[in-house]
Amino acid sequence: MTDTGQEKVALAGGMLGERPHVCALFHTRDEEYRTLLPFVLEGFRRGEKAIHIVDPALRADHLARLRAAGIEVAAAQAGKQLEVHAWTDTYRLGEPFDWRAAAAGVNALQRRAREEGFPRARFVGHGDWALDDPANLAKIVEYEARMNDLLPEFDDLAICTYDRSRLGGGVAVDLLRAHPVAILDGALQENPFFEPTSRFLSRLRSGTVTVLRDRFLAALVAGARREALDVVVEEGLWDDVPVSSLYLEVVQPCMYEVGRLWQEKRITVAQEHVATDIARLALAQLRPHLPSAPSNGMHVVVACVEGELHDLGAHITADFLEMAGFEVQFLGANLPTDGVAELVRRRPPDLLALSASATPSIASLRRAIAAVRAVAGGRVPLVAGGHVFLRRPNLARQLGVLHARDALGAVAITRRVLGK
């Protein structure tokens, strides 16, 4: 992008950076104008050109909202500071949609703004035209991605708005991923997964599970709850992806990645908590679709050790053990060591599975193992798992316990140990 030394641009509670190509998802038109009108007004005050591409059926309403915000619409149009185009003309809609022609149309508007002497143009483009024909959905995602390579020729700002209530989860998330910046729930946020156009488009053509995983992760980090659930539950089941694969190849690896992003300070702790809550809800909606073997009468307890607050992996393990026919008692996060000992004393399970994901939890794991052995000796088999074992491959041997790498491993070990 050309360095013009222009002032920073405020938008939706944040500041636009070096890649001002924004995907804005709104539930209502009132929400859209409440968020974008300050951005439009700021451009007028700075003497920049406003180029708006709208639904022709809503042109009159659009102009009325601009007037209500204090813009002298007729004077601005006469002075060429404001242009309002119908999307039927600007995007040159036809069958099939041609992204090159649409991009050329936008580029021509950029050039003309410079010829007219404006230092910068601020685009607001409504993209809902693509929603009327399912064949256009993939094409609009490709168009948005390719505009990242074309827009930087000029120092212009572009906001692409969509009616969130009309978008399916997969399309909504792909649109978010195609832009370096997004407005979601009225707030500006960076896209930590933004990547070169060719790579992004290539990943859209990957296998079904890979595409679902990419979409689910992006939705988790964006805090897009409805879209995340739509992707992993509705789309995953519709595409006949086994529920076990949705658990182990979509939800769980995405949560590992969320944890890594948080550790690297690329997302906030609030984003991590929101992502965890969404993932938990996704599992709750997938759980009824898990196949279930007849009960084998064996009692297994699954718990996270004292101080361990990340219980999603343990919950997945409990679900898989239950699916395999075991009677499972899941005790969740942060089970005190005394509680483990009391549990084993009152009703010794046929097997106890303990989870520890963070390094500080190793000490708690040692204490829990010692407490169980003090009460039951070697009568209760112990299986341990969690992310910490991936970083310390010899830990299970040092602790003298069986190690399950994942939920399937836990099922296999439990079957072997209990003869089931």
Order of alpha helices (4+ residues) and beta strands (2+ residues): beta-beta-beta-alpha-beta-alpha-alpha-beta-alpha-alpha-beta-alpha-beta-alpha-beta-beta-alpha-alpha-alpha-alpha-alpha-beta-alpha-beta-alpha-beta-alpha-beta-alpha-alpha-beta-alpha
